[in-house]
Amino acid sequence: MAESEDLRRLRAQMERKRQLEAQVREMRTQRENLTRRVQELQRQMQMEQADVDRLEGHSLAAFFYGVIGKMDEKLTKERREAYAARVKYDAAARELSDLEAALRDREDELRTLSGCEARYAQALHARGEALKAAGGAVGAEILKLEERLAALESQRRELREAVFAGEQARNTADAILSSLNSAEGWATWDLVGGGLISDLAKHGHLDDAQQMVEQLQVQLRRFKTELADVTIQADLQISIDGFLRFADYFFDGLFADWMVLDRIGQSQSQTQETRNQIQLVLDRLEALLRAADREQQETKARLDQVITESAGERLGLPE
């Protein structure tokens, strides 16, 4: 029994090492791409702010817009673009910080598992020799079934972790949709003369949505990382790859003209589409988990049967 437990523990370590290696590869690729994106957004933010500073200062452009009476309109437009650029930069920078911290944690854990394959191979050989001495072909079948059970347990754990990450992202998407629905209601009231109160309420809901979009982007990246070692259908993989640019698409739509009701509707559509894609992937994961659960039950039943029959034969009991 002790040998069997030791083998399961080492097998779990080996499977965890394989999972971590896949996730670390995925996260390093994400970090490389996101670092470039943060640098790009920083340059864009600086350029947009420079436009604002130019109009607020004593530049020729400021003089020109002042002469033609368009200064307020132009300055408002430039300030909005500068704000949108900063929001996108801040969101991406926070996302990169979260990614780097998560990557360090996985790299640290991976180092603790160094050499587990060799220890597993040694324990497997010892277990195999003991079973062969005890039961020949029966011992070999027991070893095979134990191996399969250990693999299934690792698979089920990985699937549960992926499902948990997906459910967190889906719940945040639902919360964003709720805030956008509220903002849309206040924006509609604006059209019929809601005034200052409705304007403030609308933007309060949009602020809530903005914070949750940043949270959702981090959760979508974590979800994609958890899926690094899970086989998913090709059409779903396309949706998963699109998760990483959700915040960009959302903010591009919302900040294009956040006073226009239609823009809130576009952001709703973008969020709903992402929510639907998350659910499609979750449905697939839950189907895989159910299949793994069934196979685990069947394998356990077969192992119990083999052990019982083997014990009966050694005692000379009738079948």
C-alpha positions as CSV (number, residue, x, y, z in Angstrom):
1,M,0.0,0.0,0.0
2,A,2.8,2.4,0.9
3,E,4.5,1.7,-2.5
4,S,1.2,2.4,-4.3
5,E,0.7,5.7,-2.4
6,D,4.2,6.8,-3.1
7,L,3.8,6.0,-6.8
8,R,0.6,8.0,-7.0
9,R,2.2,10.9,-5.3
10,L,5.2,10.9,-7.7
11,R,2.8,10.5,-10.7
12,A,0.9,13.5,-9.5
13,Q,4.1,15.5,-9.2
14,M,5.1,14.5,-12.7
15,E,1.7,15.5,-14.2
16,R,1.8,18.8,-12.3
17,K,5.3,19.4,-13.7
18,R,4.0,18.8,-17.2
19,Q,1.0,21.1,-16.6
20,L,3.3,23.8,-15.2
21,E,5.7,23.5,-18.2
22,A,2.8,24.0,-20.6
23,Q,1.5,27.0,-18.6
24,V,4.9,28.6,-18.3
25,R,5.5,28.4,-22.1
26,E,2.1,29.9,-22.7
27,M,2.7,32.7,-20.1
28,R,6.1,33.6,-21.4
29,T,4.6,34.0,-24.9
30,Q,1.8,36.2,-23.4
31,R,4.4,38.3,-21.5
32,E,6.4,38.9,-24.6
33,N,3.3,40.0,-26.6
34,L,1.8,42.0,-23.7
35,T,5.1,43.8,-23.0
36,R,5.2,45.0,-26.6
37,R,1.5,46.1,-26.3
38,V,2.2,48.1,-23.1
39,Q,5.1,49.9,-24.8
40,E,2.9,50.7,-27.8
41,L,0.1,52.0,-25.6
42,Q,2.5,54.1,-23.6
43,R,3.8,55.8,-26.8
44,Q,0.2,56.4,-27.9
45,M,-0.7,57.8,-24.5
46,Q,2.3,60.2,-24.5
47,M,1.4,61.3,-28.0
48,E,-2.3,62.0,-27.1
49,Q,-1.2,63.9,-24.0
50,A,1.2,65.9,-26.0
51,D,-1.7,67.0,-28.3
52,V,-3.6,68.2,-25.2
53,D,-0.6,70.1,-23.8
54,R,-0.1,71.7,-27.2
55,L,-3.6,73.1,-27.3
56,E,-3.6,74.1,-23.6
57,G,-0.3,76.0,-24.2
58,H,0.7,78.8,-26.5
59,S,1.2,76.8,-29.7
60,L,0.2,78.0,-33.2
61,A,-2.5,75.3,-33.2
62,A,-4.0,76.7,-30.0
63,F,-4.0,80.2,-31.6
64,F,-5.6,78.9,-34.8
65,Y,-8.4,77.0,-33.0
66,G,-9.0,80.0,-30.8
67,V,-9.3,82.3,-33.8
68,I,-11.9,80.1,-35.6
69,G,-13.8,79.5,-32.3
70,K,-13.3,75.7,-32.2
71,M,-10.9,75.6,-29.3
72,D,-13.4,74.1,-26.8
73,E,-14.5,71.5,-29.3
74,K,-11.0,70.5,-30.3
75,L,-9.7,70.4,-26.8
76,T,-12.6,68.3,-25.6
77,K,-11.9,65.8,-28.4
78,E,-8.1,65.7,-27.6
79,R,-8.7,65.3,-23.9
80,R,-11.1,62.4,-24.5
81,E,-8.6,60.7,-26.7
82,A,-5.9,61.2,-24.1
83,Y,-8.1,59.8,-21.4
84,A,-9.0,56.8,-23.5
85,A,-5.3,56.2,-24.3
86,R,-4.4,56.3,-20.5
87,V,-7.2,54.0,-19.6
88,K,-6.0,51.4,-22.1
89,Y,-2.4,51.8,-21.0
90,D,-3.2,51.5,-17.3
91,A,-5.3,48.4,-17.9
92,A,-2.6,46.7,-20.0
93,A,0.1,47.7,-17.4
94,R,-1.8,46.2,-14.6
95,E,-2.5,43.1,-16.6
96,L,1.2,42.7,-17.3
97,S,2.0,43.1,-13.6
98,D,-0.5,40.4,-12.7
99,L,0.9,38.1,-15.4
100,E,4.5,38.5,-14.3
101,A,3.6,37.7,-10.7
102,A,1.7,34.6,-11.7
103,L,4.6,33.5,-14.0
104,R,7.1,33.8,-11.1
105,D,4.8,31.7,-8.9
106,R,4.7,28.9,-11.5
107,E,8.4,29.1,-12.2
108,D,9.1,28.8,-8.4
109,E,6.8,25.8,-8.1
110,L,8.3,24.2,-11.2
111,R,11.8,24.3,-9.6
112,T,10.5,22.3,-6.6
113,L,9.5,19.5,-8.9
114,S,12.9,19.0,-10.5
115,G,13.9,15.4,-10.8
116,C,10.4,14.0,-10.1
117,E,10.5,11.9,-13.4
118,A,13.6,10.0,-12.3
119,R,12.1,9.4,-8.8
120,Y,8.9,8.2,-10.4
121,A,10.7,5.8,-12.8
122,Q,12.5,4.3,-9.9
123,A,9.4,3.9,-7.8
124,L,7.5,2.5,-10.9
125,H,10.2,-0.1,-11.4
126,A,10.1,-1.2,-7.8
127,R,6.3,-1.4,-7.8
128,G,6.3,-3.4,-11.0
129,E,8.9,-5.9,-9.7
130,A,6.8,-6.4,-6.5
131,L,3.6,-7.0,-8.4
132,K,5.2,-9.4,-10.8
133,A,6.6,-11.4,-7.9
134,A,3.1,-11.5,-6.4
135,G,1.0,-12.1,-9.4
136,G,2.5,-12.1,-12.8
137,A,0.0,-11.0,-15.4
138,V,-2.5,-9.9,-12.7
139,G,0.2,-7.7,-11.2
140,A,0.9,-6.1,-14.5
141,E,-2.8,-5.3,-15.0
142,I,-3.1,-3.8,-11.5
143,L,-0.1,-1.6,-12.3
144,K,-1.6,-0.5,-15.6
145,L,-5.0,0.3,-13.9
146,E,-3.2,2.3,-11.1
147,E,-1.3,4.3,-13.7
148,R,-4.5,5.1,-15.5
149,L,-6.3,6.2,-12.3
150,A,-3.4,8.5,-11.4
151,A,-3.5,10.0,-14.9
152,L,-7.3,10.5,-14.7
153,E,-7.0,12.2,-11.3
154,S,-4.5,14.7,-12.7
155,Q,-6.7,15.3,-15.7
156,R,-9.7,15.9,-13.6
157,R,-7.8,18.4,-11.4
158,E,-6.6,20.3,-14.4
159,L,-10.1,20.4,-15.9
160,R,-11.6,21.6,-12.5
161,E,-9.0,24.4,-12.3
162,A,-9.8,25.5,-15.9
163,V,-13.6,25.4,-15.2
164,F,-13.1,27.5,-12.1
165,A,-11.1,30.1,-14.0
166,G,-13.7,30.2,-16.7
167,E,-16.6,30.6,-14.3
168,Q,-14.9,33.6,-12.7
169,A,-14.5,35.2,-16.1
170,R,-18.1,34.5,-17.0
171,N,-19.4,35.9,-13.7
172,T,-17.5,39.1,-14.3
173,A,-18.8,39.4,-17.9
174,D,-22.3,39.1,-16.4
175,A,-21.6,41.9,-14.0
176,I,-20.3,44.1,-16.8
177,L,-23.4,43.5,-18.8
178,S,-25.5,44.5,-15.8
179,S,-23.6,47.8,-15.4
180,L,-23.9,48.5,-19.1
181,N,-27.6,47.8,-19.0
182,S,-28.0,50.3,-16.2
183,A,-25.9,52.8,-18.1
184,E,-28.0,52.3,-21.2
185,G,-31.2,53.0,-19.2
186,W,-29.8,56.2,-17.8
187,A,-28.6,57.2,-21.3
188,T,-32.1,56.6,-22.7
189,W,-33.5,58.9,-20.0
190,D,-30.8,61.5,-21.0
191,L,-32.5,61.6,-24.5
192,V,-35.8,62.7,-22.9
193,G,-34.3,65.4,-20.6
194,G,-32.8,63.5,-17.6
195,G,-30.2,66.2,-17.1
196,L,-27.3,66.2,-14.7
197,I,-28.5,63.4,-12.4
198,S,-29.0,60.9,-15.2
199,D,-25.6,62.0,-16.7
200,L,-23.8,61.3,-13.4
201,A,-25.6,58.0,-12.9
202,K,-24.8,56.9,-16.4
203,H,-21.1,57.6,-16.0
204,G,-21.1,56.0,-12.6
205,H,-22.2,52.7,-14.2
206,L,-19.7,53.2,-16.9
207,D,-16.9,53.6,-14.3
208,D,-18.0,50.4,-12.7
209,A,-17.9,48.6,-16.1
210,Q,-14.5,50.0,-16.8
211,Q,-13.0,48.6,-13.6
212,M,-14.7,45.2,-14.2
213,V,-13.4,45.1,-17.8
214,E,-9.8,45.4,-16.5
215,Q,-10.6,42.6,-14.0
216,L,-12.2,40.5,-16.8
217,Q,-9.1,40.9,-19.0
218,V,-6.9,39.5,-16.3
219,Q,-9.3,36.6,-15.7
220,L,-9.5,35.8,-19.4
221,R,-5.7,35.7,-19.6
222,R,-5.7,33.3,-16.6
223,F,-8.4,31.2,-18.2
224,K,-6.3,30.9,-21.4
225,T,-3.3,29.9,-19.3
226,E,-5.3,27.2,-17.5
227,L,-6.2,25.9,-21.0
228,A,-2.6,25.6,-22.1
229,D,-2.5,21.8,-21.6
230,V,-6.1,21.0,-22.3
231,T,-7.1,19.8,-25.8
232,I,-9.9,22.0,-27.2
233,Q,-11.6,21.9,-30.5
234,A,-10.0,24.1,-33.2
235,D,-13.1,26.4,-33.5
236,L,-13.1,27.0,-29.8
237,Q,-9.3,27.7,-29.8
238,I,-10.0,30.7,-32.1
239,S,-12.3,32.1,-29.5
240,I,-9.8,31.5,-26.7
241,D,-7.0,33.4,-28.6
242,G,-9.4,36.3,-29.0
243,F,-9.8,36.6,-25.2
244,L,-6.5,38.5,-24.9
245,R,-7.7,41.6,-26.8
246,F,-11.1,41.9,-25.1
247,A,-10.2,45.1,-23.2
248,D,-8.9,46.8,-26.3
249,Y,-12.0,46.1,-28.3
250,F,-14.2,47.2,-25.5
251,F,-12.5,50.5,-24.8
252,D,-12.2,51.3,-28.5
253,G,-15.9,51.0,-28.9
254,L,-16.9,52.8,-25.7
255,F,-14.5,55.7,-25.9
256,A,-15.1,56.4,-29.6
257,D,-17.9,58.7,-28.3
258,W,-19.1,57.8,-24.8
259,M,-21.9,60.3,-24.9
260,V,-23.7,58.4,-27.7
261,L,-26.2,55.7,-26.7
262,D,-25.2,53.5,-29.6
263,R,-21.7,53.1,-28.2
264,I,-23.0,51.6,-25.0
265,G,-24.9,49.1,-27.1
266,Q,-21.8,48.2,-29.1
267,S,-19.9,47.5,-25.8
268,Q,-22.8,45.4,-24.6
269,S,-22.6,43.4,-27.8
270,Q,-18.8,42.9,-27.5
271,T,-19.2,41.8,-23.9
272,Q,-22.1,39.4,-24.7
273,E,-20.1,37.8,-27.5
274,T,-17.1,37.3,-25.2
275,R,-19.5,35.9,-22.5
276,N,-20.9,33.4,-25.1
277,Q,-17.4,32.3,-26.1
278,I,-16.5,31.7,-22.5
279,Q,-19.6,29.6,-22.1
280,L,-18.9,27.5,-25.2
281,V,-15.4,26.7,-23.8
282,L,-16.9,25.9,-20.4
283,D,-19.4,23.6,-21.9
284,R,-16.6,21.7,-23.6
285,L,-14.6,21.5,-20.4
286,E,-17.5,20.2,-18.4
287,A,-18.2,17.5,-21.0
288,L,-14.5,16.5,-20.8
289,L,-14.8,16.4,-17.0
290,R,-17.9,14.2,-17.1
291,A,-16.1,11.8,-19.4
292,A,-13.1,11.7,-17.1
293,D,-15.4,11.1,-14.1
294,R,-17.0,8.2,-15.8
295,E,-13.8,6.6,-16.9
296,Q,-12.4,7.0,-13.4
297,Q,-15.4,5.2,-11.9
298,E,-15.1,2.4,-14.4
299,T,-11.3,2.0,-13.9
300,K,-11.8,1.9,-10.1
301,A,-14.4,-0.8,-10.5
302,R,-12.1,-2.8,-12.7
303,L,-9.2,-2.5,-10.3
304,D,-11.4,-3.6,-7.4
305,Q,-12.5,-6.6,-9.4
306,V,-9.0,-7.6,-10.3
307,I,-7.7,-7.3,-6.8
308,T,-10.7,-9.2,-5.4
309,E,-10.4,-12.0,-7.9
310,S,-6.6,-12.2,-7.3
311,A,-7.1,-12.5,-3.6
312,G,-9.7,-15.2,-4.1
313,E,-7.4,-17.2,-6.3
314,R,-4.5,-17.0,-3.8
315,L,-6.8,-18.2,-1.0
316,G,-8.2,-21.0,-3.2
317,L,-11.8,-19.5,-3.1
318,P,-14.3,-20.4,-5.7
319,E,-15.2,-17.5,-8.2
